[in-house]
Amino acid sequence: MDGQPAKSLTTPAQFLKGVGPDRAKSLERIGLATARDILFFFPRDYLDLSERQPLSELSEDHAVSVLVEVVELEQRRTRTGKSMLGVLMRQGPDFVRALWFNQSYMKDKLQPGQSVMLSGTPKRRGINWEFVHPRVTLLETDDCPRGEILPVYSLTEGIKQHEMRRIVSAVVEEYATEVPEVLPMAFLDEEDLWPIQQALTEVHSPSTQADLNKARERFVFQELLVMQLGLALRQQQLLATQNAPSLENSEKIDARIRRLFPFELTDAQNQAIKEIATDLQQSIPMNRLLQGDVGSGKTAVAAYAMLLTVAHGHQAVLMAPTEVLAKQHFNTLQSLIANSQVSMRLLTGSTPAAERRETLAKVQDGSLGILVGTQAIIHSDLDFQKLGLVIIDEQHKFGVLQRAMLRKDGIMPHYLVMTATPIPRTMAMTVFGDLEVSAIRDLPPGRQPVHTYLAQEDQRDKWWDFFSRKLREGRQGFVISPLVHDDAEEIASAEACLENLTNGPLADFRLDLLHGKMPSATKLHVMERFEQGETQVLVATSVVEVGIDVPNANVMTIEHGERFGLAQLHQLRGRVGRGSHPGFVCVFSSNNDEEENPRLQAFADSTDGFELSELDFALRGPGELFGTRQHGLPPLMVADLRRDAATLERARHSARKLLALDPGLRNPDFSRLRTMVLKRYGTVLELSDVS
């Protein structure tokens, strides 16, 4: 056709076989503008026709897929007024019936003579088989000759599934051979991966399930390899361009620091200190994540690192996400360094102006050893004399932190990131992939157990009796109001919860309210009253999940537990049982069925934060846990971090091996791979100062 572009991966969609101008507009709505776009528009699912089962072999309560033909449709109303659609279907001499209630649209979807794949769990009704609300996949007449496994694509208005299959199939046939190989053949052989052209053909039209798995493995591995190379190159860049003060430990310094602690450090704490001290003596910036379960003693490890820094004449800063948590850290550190000569101050958004000016002056002249505070620390008028160590607590609650603001005269401080939300291993290799990891897996001796119960509505009176008894014994408690995504609704929910308790089961006790939208000064005042025992019960939103340390509090009620993630529930539970009395947590939920709500059952069964974080990751994925995008990593297009953890390990190993042999990835054989890494993660590489 005159005017048609030469065969190229950039050929506009409208010139592709079976497309044309109108369909091209529809394809463009889902980002498919060229032949390349369509080639890499992978199926969202597959229909395996080989798994279909003969109707003659059906058995009750076993989910199956059956290939059948629609015979007739009947729509009527039940005695209760529901709309019911009954569809008779056949497979050779055998018949089956499918029922849908209040789903009238199914009548327009199904036509006599049509072939469909029916998936669901059959039930015997007399001598007949019946499916209720089965999943239905419409098959076109040209589907069956294509093979046993059909690709299923995401669609847009104006294009049907069989049309999309034809378009993609034609593009693969004509253009797959034009796609350049990114990975050298020797590397493909070493990793046992298919060439890209073979993988493209099979991912769109797999011959067998094994071939589909092999094709998918190629693209998953490549995507994860590119990510791991991006993170590793970023780490290389940090090491090559930044200098940090060398802070060497010694027996004398170590003994002086340990004398300040009124307790013996655990083996896990000592191991973390050893790893951190090894990093601090290097002239390249430490970039380490310290993770530990609730109450594992991370603050003591942080205190050791800060005291080691100060011992060398450098300054240390600890940043927390909230004023309440900053003050908590300040109080804990004060008790640890009470017998030392180290000067320390607290700086937050609500610090009085005169006190702020005085603190800034001490920071600038170097007379202040340790500064504790919130994001208010990251400020243009803050000028450290000799900053050696920055500790960031619960970094994922900060968003992205601009580290360059704390660099001075080309010297970058060491960085330690702390979290009480254990990071699943997969996340540690991705979102936190540029950090080395230290973990504190055991708890200090004497930590009291926390008992967790799941309760139904009819058990409320019994629980409130128990809760009240603990308060009368002199203990304190928390009531966590339901999690609501709208701030105004969440506040209203907490206020309503407070009113109901004040006028109901906790009428005899002193209650107070805490939520995230309160002014900082009000929050601090509420916390002070609770810490001093003036308030017996704190009704709060999930704002209390991190850092609240009131040893006398040992009972907690969590409303609508199903609305919280596992990691969040575990953090909330960590607020009780911190003193000499065991803790008790009761979770009320609209559904406590073990199969329907595995998170709550797992929460009740385990107090291991590391175990729960892995399960939370498996159930909810990385975005829910830490908000991947805020860390600057583009979303994955093919790989699934939950499903592809083993491939991620392989990709990480390969990336490190490649860069060990070729640090800048300059080998011409890897030029396309390097281009792909820079194109996808170039922005991240430029943000070399951002964790």
C-alpha positions, 0 to 999 in steps of 0.5 A: 500500500502506498504510503505504508511505512517500511517494516519496523517495530515503530510501525504505527498500529493502524498499518498493522494487519487487521487493525486500521484507523478505527481499531488503532484509536481503540488500541491507543487507549490502552497504550498500544501505538506501535508494533513494539507496543503490541508485541510486549502487550502480554496476556493478563491470563490464559485459558487452558483448554487441556484442563477441561473435563468430560461431563461424564466424569464430574464429581461434587465439590471439586472445581472443574472447567468444562467445554460446553455448547449453549442449548437454551436460556430461560429467565424467570423470577423466584418466589423471593423476587430474585431474577434467575437465569437458567442455561442448559448446556451440552457436551455430546450426549451429556447435559449440564445446567448453569444458574445465575441470580440477579445477573440479567446481563448474562442473558445478553452474553450467552447465545444458543449454539455458542461454545463456552468454557464453564469453570466452577464447582458442580452440584448434583441435583437429582440426576442432573449436574448444576453450576451456580454462578460459574465463571464463563469464558466465551470461545470463538469458532477460530479459538479451538484450532489455535491450540490448547492454551489460549491467551486472554488479553486486557481489552478496551471498548471496540475490540473483542477478545478474539479480535485482539488475539488475531491482531497480536498473532499477526504482529508476532508472526510478522515482527517478532524476528525484528526484536533485537536480543538484549542478552548475549547468547553465552549469558542465555545459555548460562542462565538457561533462558530462551532467546527473546524471539522464541519467548515472544512467540510462545508467551502469546501462543504457548504450545504447552504449559511448560513452554509458557512457563519457560517463555514467562521466565525469560521476561521475568528474569530480564525485568528483575535483572534490569532492576537489580543492575539499576540498584547495584549501579546506584550503589557503585555510584554512591561508593565511587563519588562519596566520602564519609568520616572514618569512625574506628571503634576500639576496646576503650571506646566500646567499654566506655559506651557499654558502661552507660547501659543499665542492662546487658545487650542481647546477642542479636544487638551485639551482632548488629552493633558489630556490623554497624561499627564495621561500616562506620570505620570505612571512609565510604558512607554506611547505608544500612537498614536495622530491622527488629521486631517490636521491643527488640531493642533497636534504640539501644543499638542506635544509641551505641552508634551515636555514642561511637560517632560522638567519641570521634568528635562528630555529631549524630542526628536521629529523625523520627516521623512524628513528634510523639515518636521523636520525644519517645526516642529523646526520653529513651536516649536521655536515660541511656546517656544520663551518666555521660558528658554527651550533650543532646537536644530535641528539635521538632516543629513545635520547638519554641523559637528561642530554644530553636535558635539556641539549638541551631547555634550549638549544632553549628559550633559543634558543641551539640553531640546528638540531635533528635527530632522530626523532619523539621531537622531537614531545613536550610538553616540547619548547618552541622559542624561535623555531621557523622551519622544520620539515623532515620526511624521508620523511613517509609513514613517519611517518603523520599528524603533528600540527603544532599541537604545534610552533606557538607564540603563533599563529606557525606554522613553515614546513614542508618535506617531503622524499622520496627516493621520487619522487611520481607526478604523480597522487599529488602532486595528491591525497595530497600535494595541499596541498603545492607541489612542487619536484623535483631530477631530476639527480644531482650530478656524479661519481655512479657508475652502478649495474648491475642484473641479474636472475638465476635460481637456477642462476646463484647460484654465479657471482654469489657468486663475483663478490660475493666478489671485490668484497669481496676488493678491499676493497669492502662489500656488502648482502644483502637478505633476503626481504620477509615481512609477519609481523615474526617471520617476517621476522626469522627469514628474515633470521637464516636468510639470515645463517646460510646465508651464514656457513656457505656462499658468504660463510664467509670474510667478516665478516657482521652482521645488521640488522632493524627490530625490533632495539633502536635502540642495537643498530641504531646499533652495527651501522651504526657497525661497517659504516660503519667497515669492521669488517663487510664484509657487512650482511644486512638486511631492507628497513629499509636502503631509506632513508638508509644512506650507506656509500660503500664499499658497492658490491654488493647481493643482493636475495632474492625481488625479486618481493615488493618494489615498484618504488619499494622496489627502487629505494631499496634499489639506492640504497644502493650506488654512492655512492662512487668505485666503480660499483655492482652489484645482483643480484635473485633471483626465483622468476619473472623472466619479462618478461611475468609480472613486468614490475616486475623487468624495468623495474627492471633496465632503468631507473635513473630513480626518477621513471620507475619511480615512475610505473610502480609507481603504474600497476601497484600504485596509490596505496594500496600506494605511500603508504597513502592512508588514513593521510593522511586522504583517504577512498577514491575510489568511482568514479574510479581515479587510474591510469585517470583521470589526465587527468580529475584534471587537468581537475578540479584546473584547474576547482577552482582556477578556481572558487575564484579566482572564489568563494573560499569557494564561497558562490555559491548555484548551488554550494551543493549542491556545497559541502555535498558537499565539506564532508560528504566532506572536512569532517574534513580541512578541520578538520585544517588543521594536518596535512599 
